[in-house]
Amino acid sequence: MKKKSILSDSQLVLNYQSGNKDALILLVKKWHKQFCNKAFWIVKDADAAKDIAQDCWSLIISKLYDLKDGSSFGSWALRIVYTKSLDHLNATNKKRATLKEYKNEHETKSDFEEEQDAIKIDILKEIKRLPVNQQLIIRLFYLENYSLKEISKQLNISIGTTKSRLFTAREKLKQTLKNKKYEN
């Protein structure tokens, strides 16, 4: 059985910097699992930890020629993993916060819209309880946007009677809504 000679990180880094690509393969074999474990320890997500380790290798490879002390490879590389893991956590937390804020905004809006719809339904029910002549004036004035003058001509009543019916209808609605606590 043939024994492999185990090279130190310092020797592997020097060999890689000298152009020996196999030295990088040995570094990856030696450190990749530790990178994944370190990332997992921080982010608590196995898939994310693997992605972080892979991203770290890209950065490490791009900066490995600049590493002056090969014996510090482990601590240097683990620091990169640690930093990338924290970056991932921060990005994930920011996404969660944004999603939570978005969800809360939309829930609040839909709750508000539901409340407004309920109020509209109650108002329409109360309008239907008014005498027919008051219902008609409310509908023409508020829903059809007729002026008081146009309503009086259409119903063949005086403007004073139109104003009086509109006023009375409003007062009845106001009182009903006040009892239901919709009014400010």
C-alpha positions as CSV (number, residue, x, y, z in Angstrom):
1,M,0.0,0.0,0.0
2,K,1.4,3.4,-1.1
3,K,1.4,6.2,1.5
4,K,0.6,9.7,0.4
5,S,2.9,12.4,1.6
6,I,0.8,15.0,3.3
7,L,1.9,18.5,2.3
8,S,1.4,21.4,4.6
9,D,-0.9,24.3,3.6
10,S,2.2,26.5,3.2
11,Q,3.7,24.0,0.7
12,L,0.4,23.6,-1.2
13,V,-0.1,27.3,-1.5
14,L,3.5,27.8,-2.7
15,N,3.1,24.9,-5.2
16,Y,-0.1,26.5,-6.5
17,Q,1.5,29.9,-6.8
18,S,4.3,28.3,-8.8
19,G,1.8,27.0,-11.3
20,N,1.0,23.5,-10.0
21,K,-2.8,23.2,-10.4
22,D,-2.9,19.8,-8.6
23,A,-2.0,21.7,-5.4
24,L,-5.3,23.5,-5.6
25,I,-7.1,20.1,-5.8
26,L,-5.4,19.0,-2.7
27,L,-6.3,22.2,-0.9
28,V,-9.9,21.7,-1.9
29,K,-9.9,18.1,-0.7
30,K,-8.4,19.1,2.6
31,W,-10.6,22.2,3.3
32,H,-13.9,22.0,1.5
33,K,-15.7,19.9,4.1
34,Q,-14.5,22.3,6.9
35,F,-15.7,25.3,4.8
36,C,-19.2,23.6,4.5
37,N,-19.3,22.8,8.2
38,K,-18.3,26.3,9.2
39,A,-20.9,27.9,6.9
40,F,-23.5,25.4,8.1
41,W,-22.7,26.2,11.7
42,I,-23.5,29.9,11.0
43,V,-26.4,29.7,8.5
44,K,-28.0,26.4,9.7
45,D,-28.9,25.5,6.1
46,A,-27.0,22.7,4.4
47,D,-27.8,23.8,0.8
48,A,-26.8,27.4,1.6
49,A,-23.7,26.2,3.3
50,K,-22.6,24.3,0.2
51,D,-23.3,27.3,-2.0
52,I,-21.3,29.6,0.4
53,A,-18.3,27.2,0.4
54,Q,-18.4,27.1,-3.4
55,D,-18.5,30.9,-3.6
56,C,-15.7,31.1,-1.1
57,W,-13.5,28.8,-3.3
58,S,-14.0,31.2,-6.2
59,L,-12.9,34.1,-4.1
60,I,-10.0,32.2,-2.5
61,I,-8.7,31.0,-5.9
62,S,-8.8,34.6,-7.3
63,K,-6.8,35.9,-4.3
64,L,-4.6,32.9,-3.6
65,Y,-1.7,34.3,-5.6
66,D,-1.7,37.3,-3.3
67,L,-1.5,35.3,-0.1
68,K,2.0,36.0,1.3
69,D,2.1,33.4,4.2
70,G,0.8,30.1,3.0
71,S,0.8,28.8,6.6
72,S,-2.1,31.1,7.4
73,F,-4.2,29.7,4.6
74,G,-6.6,27.9,7.0
75,S,-7.4,30.9,9.2
76,W,-7.5,33.2,6.1
77,A,-9.8,31.0,4.2
78,L,-12.1,30.3,7.2
79,R,-12.4,34.0,7.7
80,I,-13.6,34.4,4.2
81,V,-16.2,31.6,4.8
82,Y,-17.2,33.3,8.0
83,T,-17.7,36.7,6.3
84,K,-19.6,35.2,3.4
85,S,-21.8,33.2,5.8
86,L,-22.6,36.4,7.7
87,D,-23.3,38.2,4.4
88,H,-25.7,35.4,3.5
89,L,-27.5,35.6,6.9
90,N,-27.8,39.4,6.6
91,A,-29.2,39.1,3.0
92,T,-31.6,36.4,4.1
93,N,-32.8,38.4,7.1
94,K,-33.2,41.5,5.0
95,K,-35.3,39.5,2.5
96,R,-37.4,38.1,5.4
97,A,-38.0,41.5,6.9
98,T,-38.9,42.9,3.5
99,L,-41.4,40.1,2.8
100,K,-42.8,40.4,6.3
101,E,-43.3,44.2,5.8
102,Y,-44.8,43.6,2.4
103,K,-47.2,41.0,3.8
104,N,-48.2,43.2,6.7
105,E,-48.8,46.2,4.4
106,H,-51.0,44.1,2.2
107,E,-52.8,42.4,5.1
108,T,-53.5,45.9,6.6
109,K,-54.7,47.2,3.3
110,S,-57.0,44.3,2.7
111,D,-58.3,44.5,6.3
112,F,-59.0,48.2,5.7
113,E,-60.6,47.5,2.3
114,E,-62.8,44.8,3.9
115,E,-63.9,47.2,6.6
116,Q,-64.7,49.8,4.0
117,D,-66.7,47.3,2.0
118,A,-68.7,46.3,5.2
119,I,-69.4,50.0,5.8
120,K,-70.6,50.5,2.2
121,I,-72.9,47.5,2.5
122,D,-74.3,48.8,5.8
123,I,-74.9,52.3,4.2
124,L,-76.7,50.8,1.2
125,K,-78.9,48.7,3.6
126,E,-79.8,51.8,5.6
127,I,-80.5,53.7,2.4
128,K,-83.0,51.0,1.4
129,R,-84.8,51.5,4.8
130,L,-85.4,55.2,4.0
131,P,-88.7,56.3,2.5
132,V,-88.7,55.9,-1.3
133,N,-88.7,59.6,-2.0
134,Q,-85.6,60.1,0.2
135,Q,-83.9,57.0,-1.3
136,L,-84.4,58.4,-4.8
137,I,-82.9,61.8,-3.9
138,I,-79.9,60.1,-2.1
139,R,-79.2,57.9,-5.2
140,L,-79.6,60.7,-7.7
141,F,-77.4,63.1,-5.7
142,Y,-74.6,60.8,-4.5
143,L,-74.6,57.9,-7.0
144,E,-75.7,59.6,-10.2
145,N,-74.1,63.0,-9.3
146,Y,-77.1,65.1,-10.3
147,S,-77.3,68.7,-8.9
148,L,-80.2,69.7,-6.6
149,K,-81.6,71.8,-9.5
150,E,-81.5,68.8,-11.9
151,I,-83.1,66.5,-9.2
152,S,-85.9,69.0,-8.6
153,K,-86.6,69.3,-12.4
154,Q,-86.5,65.5,-12.9
155,L,-88.9,64.8,-9.9
156,N,-91.0,67.8,-10.6
157,I,-90.6,69.2,-7.1
158,S,-89.2,72.5,-5.8
159,I,-85.5,72.9,-4.9
160,G,-86.6,73.5,-1.3
161,T,-88.3,70.2,-1.1
162,T,-85.3,68.5,-2.7
163,K,-83.0,70.1,-0.2
164,S,-85.3,69.2,2.7
165,R,-85.6,65.5,1.6
166,L,-81.8,65.2,1.1
167,F,-81.2,66.8,4.5
168,T,-83.7,64.5,6.3
169,A,-82.2,61.5,4.6
170,R,-78.7,62.4,5.6
171,E,-79.7,63.0,9.1
172,K,-81.4,59.6,9.4
173,L,-78.3,58.0,7.9
174,K,-76.0,59.9,10.2
175,Q,-78.0,58.9,13.2
176,T,-78.0,55.2,12.1
177,L,-74.3,55.2,11.4
178,K,-73.5,57.0,14.6
179,N,-75.3,54.2,16.5
180,K,-73.1,51.7,14.6
181,K,-70.0,53.8,15.5
182,Y,-68.9,54.5,11.9
183,E,-68.9,58.2,12.3
184,N,-65.9,60.0,13.7
